[in-house]
Amino acid sequence: MKKDNKATVFLNATESDDGNSANNYGVDPLNLGGGLWPPYNY
């Protein structure tokens, strides 16, 4: 039986490209536009 290897990745905006920079939670989610993709807030 073949085993599928799968992973989930969560991306988050940061304040700079430094590896130790703080997260920027002020960015609006992508689904607030007209297409609603992804369809729900996450």
C-alpha positions as a Markdown table, in Angstrom:
| # | Residue | x | y | z |
|---|---|---|---|---|
| 1 | Met | 0.0 | 0.0 | 0.0 |
| 2 | Lys | 1.4 | 3.4 | -1.0 |
| 3 | Lys | 1.7 | 5.9 | 1.9 |
| 4 | Asp | 0.9 | 9.6 | 0.9 |
| 5 | Asn | 3.2 | 12.1 | 2.6 |
| 6 | Lys | 1.3 | 15.3 | 3.2 |
| 7 | Ala | 2.0 | 18.5 | 5.0 |
| 8 | Thr | 0.2 | 21.7 | 6.0 |
| 9 | Val | 2.1 | 25.0 | 5.8 |
| 10 | Phe | 0.9 | 28.3 | 7.4 |
| 11 | Leu | 2.4 | 31.5 | 6.1 |
| 12 | Asn | 2.3 | 34.7 | 8.1 |
| 13 | Ala | 3.5 | 38.2 | 7.1 |
| 14 | Thr | 6.4 | 39.6 | 9.0 |
| 15 | Glu | 7.7 | 43.1 | 9.6 |
| 16 | Ser | 11.0 | 42.5 | 7.6 |
| 17 | Asp | 12.9 | 39.7 | 6.0 |
| 18 | Asp | 15.1 | 39.2 | 9.1 |
| 19 | Gly | 14.8 | 35.7 | 10.5 |
| 20 | Asn | 13.9 | 37.1 | 13.9 |
| 21 | Ser | 11.4 | 39.7 | 12.9 |
| 22 | Ala | 8.0 | 40.1 | 14.6 |
| 23 | Asn | 4.8 | 38.9 | 12.9 |
| 24 | Asn | 2.6 | 41.5 | 11.3 |
| 25 | Tyr | -1.0 | 40.5 | 12.2 |
| 26 | Gly | -2.4 | 43.8 | 10.8 |
| 27 | Val | -2.5 | 42.4 | 7.2 |
| 28 | Asp | -6.0 | 41.7 | 6.0 |
| 29 | Pro | -6.7 | 38.1 | 5.0 |
| 30 | Leu | -6.8 | 37.3 | 1.3 |
| 31 | Asn | -10.4 | 36.2 | 1.3 |
| 32 | Leu | -11.8 | 39.7 | 2.0 |
| 33 | Gly | -11.8 | 40.4 | -1.7 |
| 34 | Gly | -14.5 | 39.6 | -4.2 |
| 35 | Gly | -13.6 | 36.0 | -5.0 |
| 36 | Leu | -13.7 | 34.8 | -1.4 |
| 37 | Trp | -10.9 | 32.3 | -1.9 |
| 38 | Pro | -10.3 | 30.6 | 0.5 |
| 39 | Pro | -14.0 | 30.7 | 1.3 |
| 40 | Tyr | -13.7 | 31.0 | 5.1 |
| 41 | Asn | -11.6 | 33.1 | 7.6 |
| 42 | Tyr | -8.7 | 31.0 | 8.8 |
